């Protein structure tokens, strides 16, 4: 019991919350959000930090900012993305119906499938990416399995799916054996939407 008291004291003395550290973290998060929203590269993040340090030289928060490529990437991927995805999913679960959109995309030697949703919320039409799946298999069965599992993993009711938005290929919207026909077996009223997706 004595050692616990010492360890507890050590932890509370070393890990004191600091208003300044919170302000620095908030500023870094805000700058990364701004960069991502406007399509800036993570490399340019360091330049922006240097400009802030020069302009606001008297600010201790600005002088303690450190948010180059690695940290900016980490904040975007590990903090902002999960938060915004969760907000999107929470809003989606309040909606009765939604459409699912996806497209295959090559990035180097990886085959990526961004899965997007579009639905009507209390604030209007919402859309966003709910997951990015890396899978080299482009067969109708595999794409359907990935999409179906994605819906299950996120607690989405497949019977709320009203439309499938995809590019016009046989594997996606063919009459005999396609992702659309596999979804139509489970949701007979699903609509086929052939769209051009822009990410």
PyMOL commands that set and color helices and strands:
alter all, ss='L'
color gray80, all
select helices_A, chain A and resi 2-14+19-37+43-55+60-63+69-93+140-153+158-160+170-173+179-186
alter helices_A, ss='H'
color red, helices_A
select strands_A, chain A and resi 98-107+110-121+124-134+161-166+191-194
alter strands_A, ss='S'
color yellow, strands_A
deselect
rebuild
show_as cartoon
